[in-house]
Amino acid sequence: MSAPSGTTGSTGSTGSTGTSTPGGPGPTSRPSRTSTPNEPSPASRPNRTSTPDEPNAPSRPNRTSGLRRLARQAARPRPDGPERCDLCAEPLPPGHRHLLQPASGTVSCACRACALLFDHGSTGGHGYLPLPESRRRLDGCDIDDAVWAGLGVPVDLAFFTRSGETGETTAAYPSPLGAMRSTVTRDRWQEVESCHPDLPAMAPDVQALLVNRAQGAKEHWLVPLDDCYRLVAVVRAHWKGLGGGPEVWHRIDDFFRQLTALTTEEAS
């Protein structure tokens, strides 16, 4: 299964000082079907910027190139022939693996044999990391309102990844423009890690903490990175107007139901 993504945005450091500009709308606590979300005003938002990545934007690797391609593959009608491995051109089954190149952020589709070449904790000469296949819900995780507010994420649906090269933690949240991003300061992330014993061991680059707090939900998951980009693609494809519209919220509900079903299958 391909891992869709939208165009990503880059933001400033969460929990740090600086000049800010507001980002695009994204999933907040779910509005009523006829209302618009109560988005914070630009003056009350955290110090941050939330603008789409420019082609020559510096700093972190551009993770969008491969994921954007996979999103286009998922959106268009399936071809008559099967998808093929990006490394060896072998036909791919549904639910195939994906490989990440941390240096460039490129995500590639891989057959089982090619994925196994890089499935031993080493990127090897070509710099590939396999995205994990397992997911688990972090029952008992307690990221309370105070900790969440300190992260400066302006919506209630977000995911967090950690760079294996720099140790920097990035927060990302779905929006009609794709994934908007900000940097989480080290002390703020340590507060998050203290909320569940599995979080300090989160795999860098390829695994994400996915948090759903929309409409009172308290869901915390450790998932492969491509799961997060599937969620980004859902929001980008189905968001309507300021409040998102009823369809996008049904799709978000379906995403988390499917995530629960996958987790149950893996545990059985």
C-alpha positions in Angstrom: 0.0 0.0 0.0 1.4 3.3 -0.9 1.8 6.0 1.7 0.2 9.2 0.5 1.3 12.7 1.5 0.5 16.2 0.7 2.8 19.2 0.3 4.4 19.9 3.6 4.9 23.2 5.3 7.8 24.3 7.6 7.4 26.1 10.8 9.5 27.7 13.5 10.6 26.2 16.8 7.8 25.2 19.1 8.2 26.5 22.6 10.8 29.1 21.6 10.6 32.8 21.1 10.5 34.6 17.8 8.3 36.3 15.3 5.2 34.3 14.1 2.8 34.1 11.3 -0.3 31.9 11.3 -0.5 28.6 9.5 -3.4 27.2 7.4 -6.5 25.6 8.9 -6.2 22.1 10.2 -8.1 19.6 12.3 -8.9 21.1 15.7 -11.5 19.8 18.1 -14.2 18.7 15.8 -16.8 21.5 15.0 -20.5 20.9 14.7 -21.5 20.0 11.2 -22.7 23.6 10.5 -20.1 25.5 12.4 -16.5 26.5 11.8 -13.6 25.6 14.2 -12.6 28.0 16.9 -9.1 28.7 15.5 -6.8 30.8 17.6 -6.2 34.3 16.3 -2.8 35.1 14.9 -2.0 37.1 18.0 -2.8 34.3 20.4 -1.1 31.5 18.5 2.3 30.2 19.6 5.4 31.9 18.1 5.8 30.0 14.9 5.5 30.2 11.1 3.4 27.8 9.1 4.0 28.3 5.4 4.4 25.8 2.7 8.0 24.7 1.9 9.8 26.7 -0.7 11.8 24.7 -3.3 15.1 26.0 -1.9 14.1 25.9 1.8 17.2 25.2 3.9 17.7 22.9 7.0 15.8 19.6 7.4 15.6 17.0 4.5 12.7 17.4 2.2 10.6 14.4 3.1 7.9 15.4 0.6 9.4 14.2 -2.7 8.8 10.5 -2.4 5.7 10.9 -0.3 4.1 13.3 -2.8 4.7 10.9 -5.6 3.1 8.1 -3.5 0.1 10.4 -2.9 -0.3 10.9 -6.6 -0.2 7.2 -7.1 -2.9 6.6 -4.6 -5.1 9.4 -6.0 -5.1 8.3 -9.6 -6.8 5.2 -11.0 -4.8 2.0 -10.6 -3.0 1.0 -13.8 -3.6 -2.3 -15.5 -0.3 -3.6 -14.4 0.9 -4.0 -10.8 3.0 -1.4 -8.9 6.7 -2.2 -9.1 9.6 -2.0 -6.7 11.5 1.2 -7.0 14.8 -0.7 -6.5 14.5 -3.9 -8.6 11.2 -3.3 -10.6 9.6 -6.5 -9.3 5.8 -6.4 -9.1 4.5 -5.3 -5.7 1.6 -6.8 -3.7 -0.9 -4.7 -1.8 0.6 -3.7 1.6 4.2 -3.7 0.4 7.0 -2.1 2.4 8.4 1.4 2.1 12.0 2.5 2.5 13.1 6.0 3.7 16.3 7.7 2.7 16.9 10.1 5.8 19.4 12.2 4.0 16.9 13.3 1.3 13.6 12.3 2.8 12.7 10.2 -0.2 10.3 7.3 0.3 10.5 4.3 -2.1 8.2 1.4 -2.6 10.0 -1.9 -2.0 9.4 -5.6 -2.5 9.9 -8.0 0.4 13.3 -9.1 -0.8 14.7 -5.5 -1.2 13.2 -4.4 2.1 14.9 -7.3 3.9 18.3 -6.1 2.7 17.9 -3.0 4.9 15.9 -4.5 7.8 18.7 -5.0 10.3 19.1 -1.6 11.8 21.6 -0.4 9.2 21.1 1.9 6.2 23.8 0.2 4.3 25.6 1.9 1.4 22.5 3.3 -0.2 21.2 5.0 2.9 17.8 3.3 3.1 15.8 2.7 6.3 12.8 0.4 6.2 9.6 1.8 7.6 8.3 -0.5 10.4 5.2 -2.6 9.9 4.0 -2.7 13.5 1.6 -0.3 15.2 0.6 0.0 18.8 -1.8 2.1 20.8 -0.2 3.6 23.9 -2.8 2.8 26.5 -2.2 4.8 29.7 -0.3 7.6 27.9 -1.2 10.8 29.6 -0.2 13.9 27.6 -2.3 16.3 29.6 -3.5 19.8 28.5 -0.6 21.6 30.0 2.0 19.5 28.2 0.1 19.7 25.0 -0.2 23.5 25.2 3.6 23.7 25.8 4.2 22.0 22.5 2.5 24.9 20.7 0.6 22.8 18.2 -2.5 24.8 17.3 -4.7 21.8 16.4 -5.8 18.6 18.1 -4.4 16.1 15.5 -0.6 15.9 15.1 2.4 13.5 14.8 5.9 13.8 16.1 9.2 12.4 14.7 12.8 12.4 15.9 15.8 12.9 13.6 18.4 10.2 13.9 21.1 12.6 12.8 20.4 15.6 14.9 18.1 14.3 17.7 15.7 17.1 16.8 12.0 16.4 17.3 9.5 17.7 14.7 5.8 18.2 15.2 3.6 18.0 12.1 -0.1 18.3 11.7 -2.5 17.8 8.8 -4.0 20.7 7.0 -5.6 21.5 3.6 -2.0 22.4 2.4 -0.5 19.2 3.6 1.6 18.6 6.7 2.6 21.8 8.6 5.7 21.5 10.7 7.4 23.0 13.7 10.4 22.1 15.9 9.8 20.9 19.4 12.4 22.0 22.0 14.3 19.3 23.8 12.8 20.1 27.2 9.2 20.0 25.9 9.9 16.7 24.2 11.3 15.3 27.4 8.0 16.2 29.1 6.2 14.1 26.4 8.5 11.2 26.8 7.8 11.1 30.5 4.1 10.4 29.7 4.7 6.8 28.6 7.6 4.4 29.0 7.6 3.4 25.3 8.2 6.9 24.0 11.9 7.3 24.8 12.6 4.2 22.6 10.7 5.6 19.6 12.7 4.7 16.5 14.2 7.8 14.8 13.1 9.0 11.4 10.8 6.0 10.6 8.4 5.9 13.5 6.0 8.6 14.8 4.0 9.4 17.8 0.5 10.1 16.5 -1.9 12.0 18.8 -5.6 12.4 18.3 -7.3 14.8 20.7 -10.1 15.9 18.4 -13.6 16.2 20.0 -12.3 14.9 23.3 -10.5 11.9 22.0 -7.4 10.8 23.9 -5.6 8.5 21.4 -1.8 8.1 21.3 -0.2 5.7 18.9 3.3 4.6 17.8 3.0 4.1 14.0 5.1 3.9 10.9 5.8 7.3 9.3 3.7 6.3 6.2 0.6 5.9 8.3 0.9 9.6 9.3 1.2 10.6 5.6 -1.9 8.6 4.8 -3.7 10.7 7.3 -2.3 13.9 5.9 -3.5 12.8 2.5 -7.1 12.2 3.8 -7.3 15.6 5.3 -5.8 17.4 2.3 -8.1 15.5 -0.2 -11.4 15.9 1.7 -11.1 19.2 3.7 -13.8 21.7 2.7 -14.1 25.3 3.8 -12.9 26.5 7.2 -14.4 23.7 9.3 -13.4 20.8 7.1 -17.0 19.6 6.4 -18.6 16.4 7.6 -16.9 14.2 5.0 -13.3 14.8 6.3 -14.3 14.0 9.9 -16.0 10.8 8.7 -12.8 9.9 6.9 -10.6 10.7 9.9 -12.9 8.5 12.1 -12.5 5.7 9.4 -8.7 6.1 9.5 -8.5 5.5 13.3 -11.0 2.6 13.1 -8.7 1.0 10.4 -5.7 1.7 12.6 -7.4 -0.1 15.5 -8.2 -3.0 13.2 -4.7 -3.3 12.0 -3.3 -3.2 15.5 -5.7 -6.0 16.5 -4.6 -8.1 13.6 -1.0 -7.7 14.4 -1.6 -8.6 18.0 -3.4 -11.8 17.1 
